[in-house]
Amino acid sequence: MAFEYAPAPESRAIVDIAPSYGLFIDGEFVESSGGELNKTVSPATEEVLAEYTQATAEDVDRAVKAARKAFEKWSALPGSERAKYLFRIARIIQERSRELAVLETLDNGKPIKETRDADLPLVAAHFFYYAGWADKLDHAGFGANPRPLGVAGQVIPWNFPLLMLAWKIAPALATGNTVVLKPAETTPLSALFFADICRQAGLPKGVVNIVTGDGRTGAALVAHPDVNKVAFTGSTAVGKEIARTVAGTAKKLTLELGGKGANIVFDDAPLDQAVEGIVNGIFFNQGQVCCAGSRLLVQESVQEELLDALKRRLSTLRLGDPLDKNTDIGAINSAEQLARITALAERGEAEGAERWSPACELPASGYWFAPTLFTNVTQAHTIAREEIFGPVLSVLTFRTPDEAVAKANNTQYGLSAGIWSEKGSRILAVANKLRAGVVWSNTFNKFDPTSPFGGYKESGFGREGGRHGLEAYLDV
């Protein structure tokens, strides 16, 4: 039975977006020394949402000096006092969660049910979690009285703008560091709204500073001589450039980069449950997730049954207005990313893989790509090796657990993997052989602030989240 859904759009009237934004430095919104402005657009409609400032190297220097000045008093506060500010920020995020969810959907293009039900609850949870650690650092396993590093320069991506901000700012503040953060150039708005939350929470001036702009701003921040810690989430190519910049300095560095996660389905898996996990693994946030399960490894004996069920499920996904509460698939974040996804999908076809998408009408304006899966894929195909960062699933098969492990590990990345089986012993045996920072069992893309996250190989190094996430911001 097919269900028809009436439109159920969330109102955007709850968000008041200003025509233009400056930089948030030393507790105030200020003008840039350069005067250059950029535009941020809605990926779903290409409507210009606001103008924002391109921060210059001089602006970055002002922000770092403000953070350095604030560090002395902030780091000297008892942990219980810093915790009060973090708890206050977490509560304000909860109070403004509907507004922030709509804002994030407008600026990013992801469905409102993801920003509302996944992103915002996790953002608040990270601030609550690290608020709890602020007065317990002596007991975190890093020795007595662990000291903060100083000023943290943080560069975050566009796929989870506010969540990645929380992953970085919450542990930095809890441990006594001050922050200069640069959001992605296509999604600056939620970070600028967070600046307002910092003021609302009464956070001391200079503890959090937000500088917007493109890669030039990020490069100036990473290279600034008075930054003690660099934290970056984004592409492997940019991560390598940052590693080269930081090499030979005393700066501490964590990198969370790309991935090509394997989602392994054994023949004894509950297939209906696995289908839901596969859909969530690759089509959540339009596949624009570093830990996406973009390679499906299915045991040959259940390949046909699983793919039939998967195609039936994909045919029920609803693509369209991201503000509609019924929407499953939103817009691709930018024209540039859409072009990359399109080029790699065309290359998959050219190399002989079989392409399939459900019947799907794409909106006339905005950046859209239909859910797509490729079969007859081998490990030699480009779509099985390169990170596409879009709603594209490559299906490979295996006969034995050893073959599944070998194929799963045959990648330059090592960020995530999933295993579907009814046998706990098989799950544990396979998980121990996978070279991936996180391995999900009979689920995928589940996150929790208490759990560390990070990768191996070209997926980066260092861990964010959990007790492990404190270490990156402590002088230990």
C-alpha positions as a Markdown table, in Angstrom:
| # | Residue | x | y | z |
|---|---|---|---|---|
| 1 | Met | 0.0 | 0.0 | 0.0 |
| 2 | Ala | 1.4 | 3.4 | -1.0 |
| 3 | Phe | 0.9 | 6.3 | 1.3 |
| 4 | Glu | 0.4 | 9.8 | 0.1 |
| 5 | Tyr | 1.9 | 12.6 | 2.2 |
| 6 | Ala | 0.5 | 16.1 | 2.3 |
| 7 | Pro | 3.1 | 18.9 | 2.6 |
| 8 | Ala | 4.2 | 19.5 | 6.2 |
| 9 | Pro | 6.7 | 22.3 | 6.0 |
| 10 | Glu | 8.3 | 23.8 | 9.1 |
| 11 | Ser | 7.9 | 27.5 | 9.3 |
| 12 | Arg | 11.1 | 29.5 | 8.5 |
| 13 | Ala | 9.6 | 32.6 | 10.2 |
| 14 | Ile | 11.1 | 31.4 | 13.5 |
| 15 | Val | 14.5 | 32.4 | 12.2 |
| 16 | Asp | 15.5 | 36.0 | 11.9 |
| 17 | Ile | 18.5 | 36.1 | 9.5 |
| 18 | Ala | 20.2 | 39.5 | 9.2 |
| 19 | Pro | 21.1 | 40.7 | 5.8 |
| 20 | Ser | 24.8 | 40.8 | 6.7 |
| 21 | Tyr | 27.2 | 39.5 | 9.4 |
| 22 | Gly | 30.5 | 40.7 | 10.7 |
| 23 | Leu | 33.1 | 38.8 | 12.7 |
| 24 | Phe | 32.7 | 37.8 | 16.3 |
| 25 | Ile | 35.9 | 38.9 | 18.1 |
| 26 | Asp | 36.3 | 39.6 | 21.8 |
| 27 | Gly | 32.7 | 39.3 | 22.5 |
| 28 | Glu | 31.4 | 41.7 | 19.9 |
| 29 | Phe | 30.4 | 41.6 | 16.2 |
| 30 | Val | 33.0 | 43.7 | 14.4 |
| 31 | Glu | 33.9 | 44.8 | 10.9 |
| 32 | Ser | 36.7 | 43.3 | 8.9 |
| 33 | Ser | 39.9 | 45.1 | 8.0 |
| 34 | Gly | 39.4 | 44.0 | 4.4 |
| 35 | Gly | 35.7 | 44.8 | 3.6 |
| 36 | Glu | 35.2 | 41.8 | 1.4 |
| 37 | Leu | 31.8 | 40.1 | 1.7 |
| 38 | Asn | 30.7 | 36.6 | 0.6 |
| 39 | Lys | 27.2 | 35.3 | 0.1 |
| 40 | Thr | 25.7 | 32.1 | 1.7 |
| 41 | Val | 22.8 | 30.6 | -0.3 |
| 42 | Ser | 20.1 | 28.0 | 0.4 |
| 43 | Pro | 21.2 | 24.8 | -1.5 |
| 44 | Ala | 17.5 | 23.9 | -2.0 |
| 45 | Thr | 16.5 | 27.1 | -3.8 |
| 46 | Glu | 19.7 | 29.0 | -4.5 |
| 47 | Glu | 18.2 | 31.9 | -2.6 |
| 48 | Val | 20.8 | 34.2 | -1.0 |
| 49 | Leu | 20.3 | 34.0 | 2.7 |
| 50 | Ala | 22.8 | 36.5 | 3.9 |
| 51 | Glu | 26.2 | 38.1 | 3.3 |
| 52 | Tyr | 29.1 | 37.4 | 5.6 |
| 53 | Thr | 32.6 | 38.7 | 6.1 |
| 54 | Gln | 35.7 | 37.4 | 4.5 |
| 55 | Ala | 38.2 | 37.6 | 7.4 |
| 56 | Thr | 41.7 | 38.7 | 6.6 |
| 57 | Ala | 44.9 | 37.6 | 8.2 |
| 58 | Glu | 44.8 | 40.8 | 10.2 |
| 59 | Asp | 41.3 | 39.9 | 11.4 |
| 60 | Val | 42.5 | 36.4 | 12.4 |
| 61 | Asp | 45.4 | 38.0 | 14.3 |
| 62 | Arg | 42.9 | 40.2 | 16.2 |
| 63 | Ala | 40.8 | 37.1 | 17.1 |
| 64 | Val | 43.9 | 35.1 | 18.3 |
| 65 | Lys | 45.0 | 38.1 | 20.4 |
| 66 | Ala | 41.5 | 38.3 | 22.0 |
| 67 | Ala | 41.6 | 34.6 | 22.7 |
| 68 | Arg | 45.1 | 34.8 | 24.2 |
| 69 | Lys | 44.1 | 37.7 | 26.4 |
| 70 | Ala | 41.0 | 35.8 | 27.6 |
| 71 | Phe | 43.0 | 32.6 | 28.2 |
| 72 | Glu | 44.7 | 33.8 | 31.4 |
| 73 | Lys | 41.5 | 34.3 | 33.3 |
| 74 | Trp | 39.5 | 31.5 | 31.7 |
| 75 | Ser | 42.1 | 28.9 | 32.4 |
| 76 | Ala | 42.4 | 30.1 | 36.0 |
| 77 | Leu | 38.7 | 29.5 | 36.7 |
| 78 | Pro | 37.9 | 26.5 | 38.8 |
| 79 | Gly | 36.5 | 23.7 | 36.6 |
| 80 | Ser | 33.1 | 24.0 | 38.4 |
| 81 | Glu | 32.9 | 27.6 | 37.2 |
| 82 | Arg | 33.7 | 26.8 | 33.6 |
| 83 | Ala | 31.1 | 24.0 | 33.8 |
| 84 | Lys | 28.4 | 26.6 | 34.7 |
| 85 | Tyr | 28.9 | 28.4 | 31.4 |
| 86 | Leu | 28.9 | 25.1 | 29.4 |
| 87 | Phe | 25.7 | 24.0 | 31.1 |
| 88 | Arg | 24.2 | 27.4 | 30.4 |
| 89 | Ile | 25.1 | 27.1 | 26.7 |
| 90 | Ala | 23.6 | 23.6 | 26.5 |
| 91 | Arg | 20.4 | 24.8 | 28.0 |
| 92 | Ile | 20.1 | 27.8 | 25.6 |
| 93 | Ile | 20.8 | 25.5 | 22.7 |
| 94 | Gln | 17.9 | 23.3 | 23.8 |
| 95 | Glu | 15.6 | 26.3 | 24.3 |
| 96 | Arg | 16.5 | 27.6 | 20.8 |
| 97 | Ser | 16.7 | 24.2 | 19.1 |
| 98 | Arg | 13.7 | 24.7 | 16.8 |
| 99 | Glu | 15.2 | 28.0 | 15.5 |
| 100 | Leu | 18.6 | 26.5 | 15.1 |
| 101 | Ala | 17.3 | 23.4 | 13.3 |
| 102 | Val | 15.5 | 25.5 | 10.8 |
| 103 | Leu | 18.5 | 27.7 | 10.3 |
| 104 | Glu | 20.8 | 24.7 | 9.8 |
| 105 | Thr | 18.4 | 23.2 | 7.2 |
| 106 | Leu | 18.2 | 26.5 | 5.3 |
| 107 | Asp | 21.9 | 27.0 | 5.1 |
| 108 | Asn | 23.0 | 23.3 | 4.7 |
| 109 | Gly | 20.1 | 21.7 | 2.7 |
| 110 | Lys | 19.7 | 18.7 | 5.0 |
| 111 | Pro | 16.1 | 17.6 | 6.0 |
| 112 | Ile | 14.6 | 19.3 | 9.0 |
| 113 | Lys | 13.9 | 15.9 | 10.6 |
| 114 | Glu | 17.7 | 15.3 | 10.7 |
| 115 | Thr | 18.6 | 18.7 | 12.1 |
| 116 | Arg | 15.7 | 18.6 | 14.6 |
| 117 | Asp | 16.0 | 14.9 | 15.7 |
| 118 | Ala | 19.7 | 14.2 | 15.3 |
| 119 | Asp | 22.0 | 17.3 | 15.0 |
| 120 | Leu | 20.5 | 19.6 | 17.7 |
| 121 | Pro | 20.0 | 17.0 | 20.4 |
| 122 | Leu | 23.6 | 15.9 | 19.9 |
| 123 | Val | 24.9 | 19.4 | 20.0 |
| 124 | Ala | 23.3 | 20.1 | 23.4 |
| 125 | Ala | 24.4 | 16.6 | 24.6 |
| 126 | His | 28.1 | 17.4 | 23.8 |
| 127 | Phe | 28.0 | 20.6 | 25.9 |
| 128 | Phe | 26.2 | 18.8 | 28.7 |
| 129 | Tyr | 28.7 | 16.0 | 28.6 |
| 130 | Tyr | 31.8 | 18.1 | 28.6 |
| 131 | Ala | 30.4 | 20.4 | 31.3 |
| 132 | Gly | 30.3 | 17.3 | 33.4 |
| 133 | Trp | 34.1 | 16.8 | 32.9 |
| 134 | Ala | 35.2 | 20.4 | 33.6 |
| 135 | Asp | 35.6 | 19.8 | 37.3 |
| 136 | Lys | 36.8 | 16.2 | 37.1 |
| 137 | Leu | 39.9 | 16.6 | 34.9 |
| 138 | Asp | 42.1 | 15.3 | 37.8 |
| 139 | His | 40.3 | 12.0 | 37.4 |
| 140 | Ala | 40.3 | 11.7 | 33.6 |
| 141 | Gly | 43.4 | 9.6 | 33.5 |
| 142 | Phe | 45.9 | 12.2 | 32.4 |
| 143 | Gly | 47.6 | 12.8 | 35.7 |
| 144 | Ala | 47.0 | 15.3 | 38.5 |
| 145 | Asn | 46.1 | 18.9 | 37.6 |
| 146 | Pro | 46.3 | 18.6 | 33.7 |
| 147 | Arg | 46.9 | 21.9 | 32.1 |
| 148 | Pro | 45.2 | 23.4 | 29.0 |
| 149 | Leu | 47.2 | 24.2 | 25.9 |
| 150 | Gly | 46.2 | 27.8 | 25.3 |
| 151 | Val | 44.5 | 29.1 | 22.1 |
| 152 | Ala | 42.8 | 26.5 | 19.9 |
| 153 | Gly | 42.3 | 27.2 | 16.2 |
| 154 | Gln | 39.4 | 25.1 | 14.9 |
| 155 | Val | 38.3 | 24.7 | 11.3 |
| 156 | Ile | 35.0 | 22.8 | 10.7 |
| 157 | Pro | 33.2 | 21.4 | 7.7 |
| 158 | Trp | 29.8 | 22.1 | 6.1 |
| 159 | Asn | 28.1 | 18.7 | 6.5 |
| 160 | Phe | 27.4 | 19.1 | 10.2 |
| 161 | Pro | 28.1 | 22.7 | 10.9 |
| 162 | Leu | 26.7 | 23.1 | 14.4 |
| 163 | Leu | 27.5 | 19.6 | 15.5 |
| 164 | Met | 31.2 | 19.8 | 14.5 |
| 165 | Leu | 31.3 | 23.2 | 16.3 |
| 166 | Ala | 30.1 | 21.4 | 19.5 |
| 167 | Trp | 32.6 | 18.5 | 19.0 |
| 168 | Lys | 35.4 | 21.1 | 19.1 |
| 169 | Ile | 34.3 | 24.0 | 21.3 |
| 170 | Ala | 32.8 | 22.0 | 24.2 |
| 171 | Pro | 36.0 | 20.0 | 25.1 |
| 172 | Ala | 38.2 | 23.0 | 24.5 |
| 173 | Leu | 36.3 | 25.2 | 26.9 |
| 174 | Ala | 35.9 | 22.4 | 29.5 |
| 175 | Thr | 39.6 | 21.9 | 29.7 |
| 176 | Gly | 40.4 | 25.7 | 30.0 |
| 177 | Asn | 41.4 | 26.6 | 26.5 |
| 178 | Thr | 40.1 | 29.6 | 24.5 |
| 179 | Val | 39.0 | 29.3 | 20.9 |
| 180 | Val | 39.1 | 30.9 | 17.4 |
| 181 | Leu | 36.8 | 28.9 | 15.1 |
| 182 | Lys | 36.3 | 29.2 | 11.4 |
| 183 | Pro | 33.1 | 27.6 | 9.9 |
| 184 | Ala | 32.8 | 26.4 | 6.4 |
| 185 | Glu | 32.3 | 29.0 | 3.7 |
| 186 | Thr | 29.0 | 27.5 | 2.5 |
| 187 | Thr | 27.5 | 27.2 | 6.0 |
| 188 | Pro | 28.6 | 30.0 | 8.3 |
| 189 | Leu | 25.2 | 31.0 | 9.8 |
| 190 | Ser | 24.8 | 28.5 | 12.7 |
| 191 | Ala | 28.3 | 29.4 | 14.0 |
| 192 | Leu | 27.3 | 33.1 | 13.9 |
| 193 | Phe | 24.1 | 32.3 | 15.8 |
| 194 | Phe | 26.2 | 30.4 | 18.3 |
| 195 | Ala | 28.2 | 33.6 | 18.9 |
| 196 | Asp | 24.9 | 35.1 | 20.0 |
| 197 | Ile | 24.3 | 32.2 | 22.3 |
| 198 | Cys | 27.8 | 32.8 | 23.9 |
| 199 | Arg | 26.7 | 36.3 | 24.6 |
| 200 | Gln | 23.4 | 35.2 | 25.9 |
| 201 | Ala | 25.2 | 32.8 | 28.3 |
| 202 | Gly | 27.4 | 35.6 | 29.6 |
| 203 | Leu | 30.6 | 33.8 | 28.4 |
| 204 | Pro | 33.6 | 36.1 | 29.1 |
| 205 | Lys | 34.7 | 38.1 | 26.1 |
| 206 | Gly | 37.4 | 36.5 | 24.0 |
| 207 | Val | 36.8 | 32.9 | 25.1 |
| 208 | Val | 35.1 | 32.1 | 21.8 |
| 209 | Asn | 35.8 | 34.0 | 18.6 |
| 210 | Ile | 34.2 | 33.2 | 15.2 |
| 211 | Val | 36.0 | 34.2 | 12.0 |
| 212 | Thr | 34.3 | 33.5 | 8.7 |
| 213 | Gly | 35.7 | 33.2 | 5.2 |
| 214 | Asp | 37.1 | 30.8 | 2.7 |
| 215 | Gly | 40.3 | 28.8 | 2.7 |
| 216 | Arg | 42.4 | 31.9 | 3.0 |
| 217 | Thr | 41.0 | 32.5 | 6.5 |
| 218 | Gly | 41.5 | 28.9 | 7.5 |
| 219 | Ala | 45.1 | 29.0 | 6.3 |
| 220 | Ala | 45.8 | 32.2 | 8.3 |
| 221 | Leu | 44.4 | 30.6 | 11.4 |
| 222 | Val | 46.3 | 27.4 | 11.1 |
| 223 | Ala | 49.6 | 29.2 | 10.4 |
| 224 | His | 49.2 | 31.8 | 13.2 |
| 225 | Pro | 52.2 | 31.5 | 15.5 |
| 226 | Asp | 50.3 | 32.1 | 18.7 |
| 227 | Val | 47.8 | 29.2 | 18.1 |
| 228 | Asn | 48.7 | 26.2 | 20.4 |
| 229 | Lys | 46.3 | 23.7 | 19.0 |
| 230 | Val | 44.8 | 23.0 | 15.6 |
| 231 | Ala | 41.7 | 20.9 | 15.1 |
| 232 | Phe | 40.4 | 20.2 | 11.6 |
| 233 | Thr | 37.5 | 18.2 | 10.2 |
| 234 | Gly | 37.2 | 18.1 | 6.4 |
| 235 | Ser | 38.8 | 16.7 | 3.3 |
| 236 | Thr | 42.0 | 14.6 | 3.3 |
| 237 | Ala | 43.6 | 16.9 | 0.8 |
| 238 | Val | 43.2 | 20.0 | 3.1 |
| 239 | Gly | 44.2 | 17.9 | 6.1 |
| 240 | Lys | 47.5 | 17.0 | 4.4 |
| 241 | Glu | 48.1 | 20.7 | 3.7 |
| 242 | Ile | 47.4 | 21.6 | 7.3 |
| 243 | Ala | 49.8 | 18.8 | 8.5 |
| 244 | Arg | 52.5 | 20.3 | 6.3 |
| 245 | Thr | 51.9 | 23.8 | 7.7 |
| 246 | Val | 52.0 | 22.6 | 11.3 |
| 247 | Ala | 55.0 | 20.3 | 10.9 |
| 248 | Gly | 58.0 | 21.5 | 12.8 |
| 249 | Thr | 56.0 | 23.7 | 15.2 |
| 250 | Ala | 55.0 | 23.0 | 18.8 |
| 251 | Lys | 51.3 | 23.0 | 17.9 |
| 252 | Lys | 49.2 | 20.0 | 18.8 |
| 253 | Leu | 47.1 | 18.7 | 15.9 |
| 254 | Thr | 44.1 | 16.5 | 15.4 |
| 255 | Leu | 42.7 | 15.7 | 11.9 |
| 256 | Glu | 39.3 | 14.0 | 11.2 |
| 257 | Leu | 39.3 | 13.5 | 7.4 |
| 258 | Gly | 37.7 | 11.4 | 4.7 |
| 259 | Gly | 36.4 | 7.8 | 4.7 |
| 260 | Lys | 35.1 | 5.0 | 2.5 |
| 261 | Gly | 33.2 | 2.9 | 5.1 |
| 262 | Ala | 32.3 | -0.7 | 4.5 |
| 263 | Asn | 28.9 | -2.0 | 5.5 |
| 264 | Ile | 29.2 | -5.8 | 5.7 |
| 265 | Val | 26.0 | -7.9 | 5.5 |
| 266 | Phe | 26.3 | -11.6 | 6.2 |
| 267 | Asp | 23.8 | -14.2 | 5.1 |
| 268 | Asp | 22.4 | -14.7 | 8.6 |
| 269 | Ala | 21.7 | -11.0 | 9.1 |
| 270 | Pro | 18.1 | -9.8 | 9.7 |
| 271 | Leu | 17.8 | -8.4 | 6.2 |
| 272 | Asp | 14.8 | -6.0 | 6.8 |
| 273 | Gln | 16.8 | -4.5 | 9.6 |
| 274 | Ala | 19.9 | -4.4 | 7.5 |
| 275 | Val | 18.1 | -2.6 | 4.7 |
| 276 | Glu | 17.2 | 0.2 | 7.1 |
| 277 | Gly | 20.8 | 0.4 | 8.3 |
| 278 | Ile | 22.1 | 0.5 | 4.8 |
| 279 | Val | 19.7 | 3.4 | 3.9 |
| 280 | Asn | 20.7 | 5.3 | 7.1 |
| 281 | Gly | 24.4 | 4.5 | 6.4 |
| 282 | Ile | 24.6 | 6.1 | 3.0 |
| 283 | Phe | 21.6 | 8.3 | 2.5 |
| 284 | Phe | 21.6 | 10.1 | 5.9 |
| 285 | Asn | 22.5 | 13.7 | 5.1 |
| 286 | Gln | 22.5 | 12.8 | 1.4 |
| 287 | Gly | 25.6 | 10.7 | 2.0 |
| 288 | Gln | 27.6 | 13.8 | 2.9 |
| 289 | Val | 29.1 | 12.1 | 5.9 |
| 290 | Cys | 32.8 | 11.2 | 6.3 |
| 291 | Cys | 31.8 | 7.9 | 8.0 |
| 292 | Ala | 29.1 | 7.0 | 5.5 |
| 293 | Gly | 28.7 | 3.3 | 4.6 |
| 294 | Ser | 29.4 | 4.0 | 1.0 |
| 295 | Arg | 30.5 | 0.5 | 0.2 |
| 296 | Leu | 28.0 | -2.3 | 0.7 |
| 297 | Leu | 29.7 | -5.7 | 1.0 |
| 298 | Val | 27.0 | -8.4 | 0.8 |
| 299 | Gln | 27.4 | -12.1 | 1.0 |
| 300 | Glu | 26.7 | -13.6 | -2.4 |
| 301 | Ser | 24.0 | -16.0 | -1.2 |
| 302 | Val | 21.7 | -13.2 | -0.1 |
| 303 | Gln | 22.7 | -10.6 | -2.7 |
| 304 | Glu | 19.6 | -10.9 | -4.8 |
| 305 | Glu | 17.2 | -10.9 | -1.9 |
| 306 | Leu | 18.9 | -8.0 | -0.2 |
| 307 | Leu | 19.1 | -5.8 | -3.3 |
| 308 | Asp | 15.4 | -6.4 | -4.2 |
| 309 | Ala | 14.4 | -5.3 | -0.7 |
| 310 | Leu | 16.8 | -2.3 | -0.8 |
| 311 | Lys | 15.4 | -1.1 | -4.1 |
| 312 | Arg | 11.9 | -1.4 | -2.8 |
| 313 | Arg | 12.9 | 0.7 | 0.2 |
| 314 | Leu | 14.7 | 3.4 | -1.9 |
| 315 | Ser | 11.6 | 3.7 | -4.0 |
| 316 | Thr | 9.7 | 5.0 | -0.9 |
| 317 | Leu | 12.2 | 7.7 | 0.0 |
| 318 | Arg | 10.9 | 11.2 | -0.4 |
| 319 | Leu | 13.2 | 13.8 | -2.0 |
| 320 | Gly | 12.4 | 17.5 | -1.9 |
| 321 | Asp | 11.9 | 20.6 | 0.3 |
| 322 | Pro | 14.3 | 20.1 | 3.3 |
| 323 | Leu | 11.9 | 22.1 | 5.5 |
| 324 | Asp | 9.2 | 19.5 | 4.9 |
| 325 | Lys | 9.0 | 17.2 | 7.9 |
| 326 | Asn | 8.3 | 14.2 | 5.6 |
| 327 | Thr | 11.4 | 14.7 | 3.5 |
| 328 | Asp | 14.0 | 12.0 | 3.6 |
| 329 | Ile | 16.5 | 13.3 | 1.0 |
| 330 | Gly | 17.4 | 17.0 | 1.0 |
| 331 | Ala | 19.6 | 19.1 | -1.2 |
| 332 | Ile | 23.3 | 18.7 | -2.0 |
| 333 | Asn | 25.2 | 21.4 | -0.1 |
| 334 | Ser | 26.7 | 23.3 | -3.1 |
| 335 | Ala | 27.0 | 23.4 | -6.8 |
| 336 | Glu | 30.7 | 22.4 | -6.5 |
| 337 | Gln | 29.8 | 19.3 | -4.5 |
| 338 | Leu | 27.0 | 18.3 | -6.9 |
| 339 | Ala | 29.4 | 18.5 | -9.8 |
| 340 | Arg | 31.9 | 16.2 | -8.0 |
| 341 | Ile | 29.2 | 13.6 | -7.2 |
| 342 | Thr | 27.9 | 13.8 | -10.8 |
| 343 | Ala | 31.4 | 13.4 | -12.3 |
| 344 | Leu | 32.2 | 10.3 | -10.1 |
| 345 | Ala | 28.8 | 8.7 | -10.8 |
| 346 | Glu | 29.4 | 9.1 | -14.6 |
| 347 | Arg | 32.8 | 7.6 | -14.2 |
| 348 | Gly | 31.3 | 4.6 | -12.4 |
| 349 | Glu | 29.0 | 4.1 | -15.5 |
| 350 | Ala | 31.9 | 4.6 | -17.9 |
| 351 | Glu | 34.0 | 2.0 | -16.0 |
| 352 | Gly | 31.2 | -0.6 | -16.4 |
| 353 | Ala | 29.3 | -0.6 | -13.2 |
| 354 | Glu | 25.5 | -0.8 | -13.4 |
| 355 | Arg | 23.7 | 2.3 | -12.2 |
| 356 | Trp | 20.2 | 2.3 | -10.6 |
| 357 | Ser | 18.0 | 5.0 | -9.1 |
| 358 | Pro | 14.3 | 5.0 | -8.1 |
| 359 | Ala | 11.9 | 7.1 | -10.1 |
| 360 | Cys | 12.5 | 10.5 | -8.7 |
| 361 | Glu | 11.5 | 14.0 | -9.8 |
| 362 | Leu | 14.2 | 16.5 | -8.9 |
| 363 | Pro | 13.2 | 20.1 | -8.1 |
| 364 | Ala | 13.9 | 22.7 | -10.9 |
| 365 | Ser | 16.1 | 24.9 | -8.8 |
| 366 | Gly | 18.8 | 24.1 | -6.2 |
| 367 | Tyr | 21.4 | 21.3 | -6.1 |
| 368 | Trp | 19.9 | 17.8 | -6.2 |
| 369 | Phe | 21.0 | 14.3 | -6.8 |
| 370 | Ala | 18.8 | 11.2 | -6.7 |
| 371 | Pro | 19.6 | 8.3 | -4.4 |
| 372 | Thr | 21.8 | 6.0 | -6.5 |
| 373 | Leu | 23.3 | 2.5 | -6.2 |
| 374 | Phe | 25.8 | 0.8 | -8.4 |
| 375 | Thr | 26.1 | -3.0 | -8.8 |
| 376 | Asn | 28.7 | -5.1 | -10.6 |
| 377 | Val | 31.3 | -3.1 | -8.8 |
| 378 | Thr | 34.8 | -4.4 | -8.3 |
| 379 | Gln | 37.6 | -3.0 | -6.1 |
| 380 | Ala | 39.2 | -1.6 | -9.1 |
| 381 | His | 36.3 | 0.8 | -9.8 |
| 382 | Thr | 36.9 | 4.4 | -8.9 |
| 383 | Ile | 33.5 | 4.6 | -7.1 |
| 384 | Ala | 34.7 | 1.8 | -4.8 |
| 385 | Arg | 37.9 | 3.6 | -3.9 |
| 386 | Glu | 37.3 | 7.3 | -3.9 |
| 387 | Glu | 35.2 | 9.2 | -1.4 |
| 388 | Ile | 32.1 | 10.5 | -3.3 |
| 389 | Phe | 30.5 | 12.3 | -0.4 |
| 390 | Gly | 27.1 | 12.0 | -1.9 |
| 391 | Pro | 24.0 | 9.7 | -2.0 |
| 392 | Val | 25.8 | 7.0 | -4.0 |
| 393 | Leu | 26.2 | 3.4 | -2.8 |
| 394 | Ser | 28.6 | 0.9 | -4.4 |
| 395 | Val | 27.7 | -2.7 | -4.0 |
| 396 | Leu | 30.3 | -5.5 | -3.9 |
| 397 | Thr | 30.0 | -9.1 | -2.9 |
| 398 | Phe | 32.0 | -11.7 | -0.9 |
| 399 | Arg | 31.8 | -15.4 | -0.1 |
| 400 | Thr | 33.8 | -15.8 | 3.2 |
| 401 | Pro | 34.4 | -13.6 | 6.3 |
| 402 | Asp | 38.1 | -13.4 | 5.4 |
| 403 | Glu | 37.2 | -12.1 | 1.9 |
| 404 | Ala | 34.8 | -9.5 | 3.5 |
| 405 | Val | 37.6 | -8.3 | 5.9 |
| 406 | Ala | 40.1 | -8.1 | 3.1 |
| 407 | Lys | 37.8 | -6.0 | 0.9 |
| 408 | Ala | 36.7 | -3.8 | 3.8 |
| 409 | Asn | 40.3 | -3.0 | 4.6 |
| 410 | Asn | 41.3 | -2.5 | 1.0 |
| 411 | Thr | 41.1 | 1.3 | 1.2 |
| 412 | Gln | 43.4 | 4.2 | 2.0 |
| 413 | Tyr | 40.9 | 5.2 | 4.6 |
| 414 | Gly | 40.0 | 3.8 | 8.0 |
| 415 | Leu | 37.2 | 5.7 | 9.6 |
| 416 | Ser | 34.1 | 3.5 | 9.9 |
| 417 | Ala | 32.5 | 0.1 | 9.2 |
| 418 | Gly | 29.4 | -1.8 | 10.0 |
| 419 | Ile | 28.7 | -5.5 | 10.5 |
| 420 | Trp | 25.3 | -7.2 | 10.1 |
| 421 | Ser | 24.9 | -10.7 | 11.5 |
| 422 | Glu | 22.9 | -12.6 | 14.1 |
| 423 | Lys | 26.1 | -14.2 | 15.5 |
| 424 | Gly | 27.8 | -12.2 | 18.2 |
| 425 | Ser | 30.9 | -14.3 | 17.9 |
| 426 | Arg | 31.2 | -13.5 | 14.2 |
| 427 | Ile | 30.6 | -9.8 | 14.8 |
| 428 | Leu | 33.4 | -9.7 | 17.4 |
| 429 | Ala | 35.8 | -11.8 | 15.3 |
| 430 | Val | 35.3 | -9.6 | 12.2 |
| 431 | Ala | 35.4 | -6.3 | 14.1 |
| 432 | Asn | 38.8 | -7.1 | 15.6 |
| 433 | Lys | 40.2 | -7.5 | 12.1 |
| 434 | Leu | 38.7 | -4.3 | 10.6 |
| 435 | Arg | 41.1 | -1.3 | 10.5 |
| 436 | Ala | 38.4 | 1.3 | 11.2 |
| 437 | Gly | 38.1 | 3.9 | 14.0 |
| 438 | Val | 34.5 | 3.0 | 14.7 |
| 439 | Val | 32.7 | -0.3 | 13.9 |
| 440 | Trp | 28.9 | -0.5 | 14.3 |
| 441 | Ser | 27.2 | -3.8 | 15.0 |
| 442 | Asn | 23.7 | -4.3 | 13.5 |
| 443 | Thr | 23.3 | -0.5 | 13.2 |
| 444 | Phe | 25.1 | 2.4 | 11.5 |
| 445 | Asn | 25.7 | 6.1 | 11.9 |
| 446 | Lys | 24.9 | 6.2 | 15.6 |
| 447 | Phe | 26.7 | 8.8 | 17.7 |
| 448 | Asp | 27.0 | 9.6 | 21.4 |
| 449 | Pro | 29.1 | 12.2 | 23.2 |
| 450 | Thr | 30.6 | 9.6 | 25.5 |
| 451 | Ser | 32.1 | 7.6 | 22.6 |
| 452 | Pro | 35.4 | 8.5 | 21.0 |
| 453 | Phe | 35.5 | 9.1 | 17.2 |
| 454 | Gly | 38.4 | 9.1 | 14.8 |
| 455 | Gly | 40.3 | 7.2 | 12.1 |
| 456 | Tyr | 43.3 | 5.5 | 10.9 |
| 457 | Lys | 45.4 | 6.0 | 7.7 |
| 458 | Glu | 44.2 | 8.8 | 5.5 |
| 459 | Ser | 41.1 | 9.3 | 7.7 |
| 460 | Gly | 43.3 | 11.3 | 10.1 |
| 461 | Phe | 44.5 | 10.9 | 13.7 |
| 462 | Gly | 43.4 | 11.9 | 17.2 |
| 463 | Arg | 40.1 | 11.2 | 18.8 |
| 464 | Glu | 37.1 | 13.5 | 19.4 |
| 465 | Gly | 34.3 | 12.7 | 21.9 |
| 466 | Gly | 34.4 | 10.9 | 25.2 |
| 467 | Arg | 37.1 | 11.0 | 27.7 |
| 468 | His | 39.6 | 10.6 | 24.9 |
| 469 | Gly | 38.5 | 13.9 | 23.4 |
| 470 | Leu | 39.8 | 15.7 | 26.4 |
| 471 | Glu | 43.4 | 14.6 | 25.8 |
| 472 | Ala | 43.6 | 16.6 | 22.5 |
| 473 | Tyr | 43.1 | 19.9 | 24.5 |
| 474 | Leu | 45.4 | 19.1 | 27.5 |
| 475 | Asp | 49.2 | 19.4 | 27.8 |
| 476 | Val | 49.8 | 15.8 | 28.5 |
